[in-house]
Amino acid sequence: MPEDFLSKKLSEREAQNALRQLQLPSGNTDFCSNDYLGIVRNRLLESRVAGAFMNYRHGSTGSRLLAGNSLLAEETESFIASFHDAEAGVLFNSGYDANLGLLSSVPQRGDTILYDYLSHASIRDGIRLSFAQSFSFRHNDVEDLEKKLKAAAGNIFVVTESVFSMDGDTAPLQEIAGLCEKYKANLIVDEAHATGVIGEKGEGLVQDLSLQSKCFARIHTFGKAVGCHGAIVLGSSLLRNFLVNFSRPFIYTTALPEAAIAAIRAAYEIFPEMNAEREHLQQLINLLQQATCRYDKKISSTPIQAVVIPGNDAVKEVAGTLQDAGMDVRPILYPTVPKGSERLRIVLHAFNSLHEVQELCRLLQ
């Protein structure tokens, strides 16, 4: 058969009990989605912009450099940059595209990229498309980072996430920023899982620590707590101009339509005021962190709570038990995470009740 090579790879994945399959929503209690503040669940965007979408196009008709630009896009970029205390920003169609577009275009041949070993796939793929040399440093290990900084050549870029998507822990950004300053390296921080959640107004970990002036670039994505779609790369006006000229995922794709950009703008008017939701979310985080668990529970002060259950078979069995009890908890399997660190990725939300989290904790005792 001409497609046997596809079947072979799928059979190998199935033999590992790691075959991915699409699932429709189950209606179970949501401990899975990245809708941390409940903007999507509670339809806050729809209620804010009801009727207004009729005034916006649902197709952009081209790339930003051709027919796809709009005053709304440029005003939204400026608005978001101002909120995050940045000079400028450029919109991308997703967080994946933003990392791909930034990291594949800015570092050049002869430069060095140093990235946290647990960095997201989009960061790794962007680095892989770059002509720069790249090396990982041990997760959140500033000593290992400094060792590699001493040996780095050319323009140096240090890439990390503020909140890591699988462990839910935060990067030691103050120490990393200090090292970048010492070795004249350019700091890039992906704030995907911090946006909307960390900081007085959900502005992210970088601003919460007053490190925005220490960053070469920041990536904020809108598909998680912000409750819509797309992303923005923040930095200098010079960086924005560079990306418009050299970032292939920006240049060669159809732009976000006005309707999508209007939703982003509306979300940025909603989530900064959701202080009660952030406070309740922190209560739930504290509750789960303090609960006893018969498995290895990662330390995390964010909505992402990881419970490590080694082995694809074992973690899928526990996830199935929780799903049978009405809780939408998903297993994260090898090869998504290293073998032996398979886990339940439990996500807490502002709309989860104390009772729901208490019941979850009871089942994990």
VEXSESE-52776 format. One record per residue (C-alpha): x, y, z; residue in three letters; chain. Coordinates in Angstrom, 2 decimals. Layout:
N
       c1       c2       c3  resn  chain
        X        Y        Z   ALA      A
...
//
This chain:
365
       c1       c2       c3  resn  chain
     0.00     0.00     0.00   MET      A
     1.37     3.49    -0.82   PRO      A
     0.59     4.81     2.68   GLU      A
     2.14     1.97     4.69   ASP      A
     4.78     4.37     6.00   PHE      A
     2.01     6.31     7.74   LEU      A
     0.47     3.19     9.24   SER      A
     3.85     2.08    10.57   LYS      A
     4.38     5.29    12.54   LYS      A
     0.83     5.24    13.89   LEU      A
     1.23     1.60    14.93   SER      A
     4.39     2.48    16.85   GLU      A
     2.53     5.24    18.67   ARG      A
    -0.36     2.87    19.42   GLU      A
     2.05     0.27    20.83   ALA      A
     3.23     2.92    23.31   GLN      A
    -0.41     3.51    24.33   ASN      A
     0.20     7.10    23.23   ALA      A
    -1.98     7.41    20.15   LEU      A
    -3.60    10.85    20.10   ARG      A
    -7.29    11.11    19.25   GLN      A
    -9.68    14.01    19.07   LEU      A
   -12.41    14.18    21.72   GLN      A
   -15.62    16.14    21.78   LEU      A
   -16.49    18.04    24.98   PRO      A
   -17.83    15.61    27.56   SER      A
   -19.83    17.98    29.73   GLY      A
   -17.75    16.97    32.75   ASN      A
   -16.41    19.52    35.24   THR      A
   -13.69    21.42    33.40   ASP      A
   -10.26    20.75    34.87   PHE      A
    -8.69    20.72    31.41   CYS      A
    -9.07    23.93    29.41   SER      A
    -6.85    27.02    29.52   ASN      A
    -9.89    29.26    30.11   ASP      A
    -8.43    30.27    33.47   TYR      A
   -10.71    33.26    34.15   LEU      A
   -13.84    31.85    32.51   GLY      A
   -14.05    34.49    29.79   ILE      A
   -15.08    31.83    27.25   VAL      A
   -17.30    29.75    29.54   ARG      A
   -19.21    32.78    30.75   ASN      A
   -19.40    34.29    27.24   ARG      A
   -18.05    37.61    28.46   LEU      A
   -16.83    38.64    25.03   LEU      A
   -20.18    37.94    23.43   GLU      A
   -21.99    40.01    26.04   SER      A
   -19.48    42.86    25.70   ARG      A
   -19.55    43.16    21.93   VAL      A
   -23.08    41.93    21.14   ALA      A
   -24.10    43.45    17.84   GLY      A
   -20.74    45.15    17.33   ALA      A
   -19.36    42.22    15.32   PHE      A
   -21.79    43.08    12.54   MET      A
   -19.60    46.12    11.90   ASN      A
   -16.42    44.08    11.51   TYR      A
   -15.32    41.90     8.63   ARG      A
   -14.92    38.17     9.23   HIS      A
   -12.27    37.93     6.53   GLY      A
    -9.18    40.09     6.19   SER      A
    -8.72    39.26     2.47   THR      A
    -4.93    39.10     2.60   GLY      A
    -1.72    39.46     4.56   SER      A
    -1.07    42.59     6.61   ARG      A
     1.36    43.76     3.91   LEU      A
    -1.30    43.49     1.20   LEU      A
    -5.04    43.92     1.82   ALA      A
    -5.19    42.61     5.39   GLY      A
    -4.09    45.61     7.43   ASN      A
    -6.56    47.86     9.23   SER      A
    -6.65    50.84    11.54   LEU      A
    -8.19    48.53    14.15   LEU      A
    -5.16    46.20    13.99   ALA      A
    -2.66    49.03    14.42   GLU      A
    -4.66    50.70    17.20   GLU      A
    -5.01    47.36    19.01   THR      A
    -1.26    46.73    18.78   GLU      A
    -0.59    50.14    20.32   SER      A
    -3.25    49.64    23.00   PHE      A
    -1.86    46.26    24.09   ILE      A
     1.75    47.50    23.97   ALA      A
     0.78    50.39    26.25   SER      A
    -0.97    48.04    28.68   PHE      A
     2.17    45.90    28.88   HIS      A
     4.49    48.93    29.11   ASP      A
     6.21    48.20    25.80   ALA      A
     7.20    50.55    23.01   GLU      A
     5.51    48.57    20.25   ALA      A
     3.92    45.28    19.31   GLY      A
     2.98    43.21    16.27   VAL      A
     0.02    40.83    16.11   LEU      A
     0.39    37.20    15.04   PHE      A
    -2.32    34.65    14.28   ASN      A
    -1.42    32.43    17.24   SER      A
     1.14    32.02    20.01   GLY      A
     2.74    29.26    17.95   TYR      A
     3.12    31.63    14.99   ASP      A
     4.51    34.36    17.24   ALA      A
     7.30    32.17    18.61   ASN      A
     7.99    30.72    15.18   LEU      A
     8.08    34.16    13.59   GLY      A
    10.28    35.78    16.22   LEU      A
    12.82    33.04    16.77   LEU      A
    13.22    31.96    13.16   SER      A
    13.95    35.48    11.92   SER      A
    15.80    37.51    14.56   VAL      A
    18.79    35.32    15.56   PRO      A
    21.27    35.09    12.67   GLN      A
    24.05    32.73    11.63   ARG      A
    26.87    33.01    14.19   GLY      A
    24.47    33.97    16.99   ASP      A
    23.58    31.78    19.99   THR      A
    20.18    30.87    21.42   ILE      A
    20.02    29.47    24.96   LEU      A
    16.62    28.09    25.92   TYR      A
    15.10    26.39    28.93   ASP      A
    14.98    22.63    28.44   TYR      A
    11.22    22.57    29.14   LEU      A
    10.39    25.28    26.64   SER      A
     7.23    24.86    24.59   HIS      A
     7.28    23.10    21.20   ALA      A
     6.63    26.41    19.41   SER      A
     9.82    27.84    20.91   ILE      A
    11.80    24.77    19.91   ARG      A
    10.40    24.81    16.38   ASP      A
    11.19    28.51    15.96   GLY      A
    14.75    27.86    17.12   ILE      A
    15.06    24.90    14.75   ARG      A
    14.21    27.18    11.80   LEU      A
    16.84    29.71    12.82   SER      A
    20.37    29.72    11.42   PHE      A
    21.79    30.44    14.89   ALA      A
    23.39    27.75    17.04   GLN      A
    21.28    26.72    20.01   SER      A
    21.73    24.98    23.35   PHE      A
    19.29    24.16    26.11   SER      A
    19.99    24.86    29.77   PHE      A
    18.62    22.77    32.61   ARG      A
    15.13    23.77    33.66   HIS      A
    15.18    26.97    35.74   ASN      A
    18.88    26.35    36.49   ASP      A
    20.62    29.74    36.53   VAL      A
    24.03    28.17    37.21   GLU      A
    23.78    26.04    34.09   ASP      A
    22.55    29.06    32.14   LEU      A
    25.56    31.12    33.26   GLU      A
    27.93    28.33    32.28   LYS      A
    26.49    28.36    28.77   LYS      A
    26.43    32.16    28.59   LEU      A
    30.18    32.20    29.19   LYS      A
    30.71    30.03    26.11   ALA      A
    28.16    31.74    23.84   ALA      A
    29.15    33.61    20.69   ALA      A
    27.64    36.34    18.55   GLY      A
    24.40    38.00    19.60   ASN      A
    23.04    35.94    22.48   ILE      A
    19.36    35.25    23.04   PHE      A
    18.02    33.66    26.24   VAL      A
    14.53    32.21    25.87   VAL      A
    12.24    31.07    28.66   THR      A
     8.59    30.93    29.63   GLU      A
     7.29    32.84    32.62   SER      A
     4.89    30.01    33.51   VAL      A
     5.65    26.54    32.15   PHE      A
     2.73    24.81    30.52   SER      A
     3.30    21.28    31.84   MET      A
     4.66    21.84    35.38   ASP      A
     2.92    25.13    36.16   GLY      A
     6.04    26.52    37.82   ASP      A
     7.52    29.95    37.18   THR      A
    10.93    30.94    35.85   ALA      A
    13.44    32.73    38.14   PRO      A
    13.15    35.79    35.92   LEU      A
    14.99    38.22    38.18   GLN      A
    18.08    36.01    38.25   GLU      A
    17.85    35.29    34.52   ILE      A
    17.45    38.98    33.72   ALA      A
    20.49    39.74    35.86   GLY      A
    22.58    37.22    33.95   LEU      A
    21.39    38.60    30.62   CYS      A
    22.45    42.05    31.70   GLU      A
    25.83    40.75    32.87   LYS      A
    26.56    38.91    29.62   TYR      A
    24.81    41.38    27.29   LYS      A
    22.26    38.78    26.22   ALA      A
    18.80    39.47    24.83   ASN      A
    16.02    38.12    27.06   LEU      A
    12.88    36.69    25.42   ILE      A
     9.99    35.67    27.68   VAL      A
     6.88    33.77    26.60   ASP      A
     4.06    34.95    28.90   GLU      A
     1.38    32.68    27.41   ALA      A
     0.23    31.11    30.69   HIS      A
     0.80    34.23    32.82   ALA      A
    -1.26    36.68    30.76   THR      A
    -4.49    37.53    32.54   GLY      A
    -3.53    35.52    35.63   VAL      A
    -0.34    36.95    37.19   ILE      A
    -0.05    40.57    38.27   GLY      A
    -2.46    43.06    39.75   GLU      A
    -4.31    43.35    36.43   LYS      A
    -3.15    40.13    34.82   GLY      A
    -0.34    41.88    32.99   GLU      A
     2.07    38.94    33.41   GLY      A
     5.07    37.94    35.48   LEU      A
     7.55    40.26    33.76   VAL      A
     5.62    43.39    34.74   GLN      A
     4.75    41.95    38.14   ASP      A
     8.51    41.86    38.77   LEU      A
     9.11    45.22    36.98   SER      A
    11.43    43.58    34.46   LEU      A
     9.85    44.87    31.25   GLN      A
    12.82    47.15    30.52   SER      A
    15.14    44.13    30.81   LYS      A
    13.41    42.17    28.03   CYS      A
    14.28    42.23    24.37   PHE      A
    10.91    40.68    23.53   ALA      A
     7.81    39.31    25.23   ARG      A
     5.14    37.09    23.74   ILE      A
     1.58    37.36    25.05   HIS      A
    -0.97    34.93    23.64   THR      A
    -4.72    35.38    23.61   PHE      A
    -5.98    31.79    23.41   GLY      A
    -5.74    31.05    27.12   LYS      A
    -6.93    33.35    29.93   ALA      A
    -7.64    36.15    27.44   VAL      A
   -10.33    33.95    25.90   GLY      A
    -9.90    34.54    22.17   CYS      A
    -7.22    33.84    19.54   HIS      A
    -3.91    35.25    18.34   GLY      A
    -0.80    36.66    19.99   ALA      A
     1.45    39.70    20.11   ILE      A
     5.22    40.10    20.17   VAL      A
     6.19    43.13    22.25   LEU      A
     9.47    45.01    22.07   GLY      A
    10.96    48.10    20.49   SER      A
     9.66    49.89    17.41   SER      A
    12.82    48.65    15.68   LEU      A
    11.93    45.04    16.50   LEU      A
     8.40    45.58    15.19   ARG      A
     9.76    46.95    11.91   ASN      A
    12.19    44.02    11.65   PHE      A
     9.41    41.45    12.11   LEU      A
     7.21    43.16     9.53   VAL      A
    10.10    42.85     7.06   ASN      A
    11.63    39.47     7.91   PHE      A
     9.19    37.29     9.88   SER      A
     7.80    34.76     7.41   ARG      A
     4.81    33.68     9.58   PRO      A
     3.76    37.35     9.60   PHE      A
     4.51    38.18     5.97   ILE      A
     3.12    35.10     4.25   TYR      A
    -0.17    34.45     6.04   THR      A
    -3.64    35.92     5.81   THR      A
    -4.08    38.42     8.63   ALA      A
    -6.47    38.08    11.54   LEU      A
    -9.87    39.46    10.51   PRO      A
   -11.28    42.58    12.12   GLU      A
   -13.82    40.53    14.08   ALA      A
   -11.02    38.56    15.77   ALA      A
    -9.06    41.72    16.54   ILE      A
   -12.16    43.36    18.01   ALA      A
   -12.53    40.37    20.34   ALA      A
    -8.89    40.74    21.44   ILE      A
    -9.41    44.44    22.13   ARG      A
   -12.58    43.72    24.12   ALA      A
   -10.83    41.01    26.16   ALA      A
    -8.10    43.48    27.11   TYR      A
   -10.83    45.72    28.49   GLU      A
   -12.34    42.83    30.50   ILE      A
    -9.60    40.76    32.13   PHE      A
    -7.71    43.59    33.88   PRO      A
   -10.82    44.17    36.02   GLU      A
   -11.30    40.49    36.97   MET      A
    -9.67    40.81    40.39   ASN      A
   -12.32    38.72    42.19   ALA      A
   -11.78    35.89    39.72   GLU      A
    -8.02    35.97    40.22   ARG      A
    -8.48    35.94    44.02   GLU      A
   -10.84    32.95    43.86   HIS      A
    -8.47    31.17    41.51   LEU      A
    -5.65    31.64    44.03   GLN      A
    -7.85    30.12    46.76   GLN      A
    -8.36    27.03    44.63   LEU      A
    -4.63    26.80    43.88   ILE      A
    -3.81    26.97    47.60   ASN      A
    -6.45    24.34    48.35   LEU      A
    -5.05    21.84    45.87   LEU      A
    -1.44    22.53    46.83   GLN      A
    -2.18    21.92    50.52   GLN      A
    -4.16    18.73    49.92   ALA      A
    -2.59    15.33    50.50   THR      A
    -2.07    13.23    47.38   CYS      A
    -0.92     9.66    46.91   ARG      A
     1.00    10.71    43.80   TYR      A
     3.87    13.12    43.22   ASP      A
     2.31    16.59    43.03   LYS      A
     4.40    19.39    41.54   LYS      A
     4.78    22.66    43.44   ILE      A
     2.92    25.37    41.54   SER      A
     1.39    28.74    42.41   SER      A
    -0.43    28.94    39.07   THR      A
    -3.63    27.37    37.69   PRO      A
    -1.60    24.55    36.11   ILE      A
    -1.26    21.73    38.63   GLN      A
     0.71    18.64    37.63   ALA      A
     0.31    15.25    39.31   VAL      A
     3.04    12.89    38.08   VAL      A
     2.01     9.26    37.54   ILE      A
     4.80     7.50    35.60   PRO      A
     3.81     5.39    32.62   GLY      A
     1.25     5.96    29.89   ASN      A
    -0.90     3.05    31.05   ASP      A
    -0.93     4.14    34.69   ALA      A
    -1.73     7.81    34.09   VAL      A
    -4.46     6.99    31.57   LYS      A
    -6.07     4.65    34.09   GLU      A
    -6.21     7.35    36.79   VAL      A
    -7.49     9.91    34.31   ALA      A
   -10.21     7.47    33.27   GLY      A
   -11.27     7.05    36.90   THR      A
   -11.56    10.82    37.33   LEU      A
   -13.48    11.16    34.07   GLN      A
   -15.90     8.44    35.18   ASP      A
   -16.44    10.54    38.32   ALA      A
   -17.48    13.51    36.16   GLY      A
   -14.20    15.41    36.03   MET      A
   -12.55    16.39    32.77   ASP      A
    -8.91    15.74    33.69   VAL      A
    -6.60    14.78    30.84   ARG      A
    -3.44    12.66    30.94   PRO      A
    -0.26    14.02    29.39   ILE      A
     1.65    11.13    27.89   LEU      A
     5.11    10.30    26.65   TYR      A
     6.38    11.55    24.15   PRO      A
     4.72    14.92    24.96   THR      A
     6.60    14.78    28.27   VAL      A
     9.76    12.73    28.99   PRO      A
     9.27     9.07    29.80   LYS      A
     8.72     8.62    33.52   GLY      A
     7.16    12.08    33.96   SER      A
     3.75    11.32    32.52   GLU      A
     1.16    13.27    34.46   ARG      A
    -2.32    14.54    35.00   LEU      A
    -2.36    18.17    33.90   ARG      A
    -5.04    19.61    36.18   ILE      A
    -6.14    23.12    35.27   VAL      A
    -8.03    25.24    37.79   LEU      A
   -10.42    28.01    36.78   HIS      A
   -12.17    30.92    38.40   ALA      A
   -15.49    29.17    37.70   PHE      A
   -14.53    25.97    39.56   ASN      A
   -16.13    25.78    42.99   SER      A
   -14.44    24.92    46.27   LEU      A
   -16.58    21.78    46.41   HIS      A
   -15.43    20.62    42.96   GLU      A
   -11.77    21.01    43.88   VAL      A
   -12.30    19.34    47.27   GLN      A
   -13.89    16.36    45.51   GLU      A
   -10.98    16.20    43.06   LEU      A
    -8.52    16.24    45.97   CYS      A
   -10.48    13.46    47.71   ARG      A
   -10.19    11.22    44.66   LEU      A
    -6.43    11.79    44.50   LEU      A
    -5.80    10.97    48.19   GLN      A
//
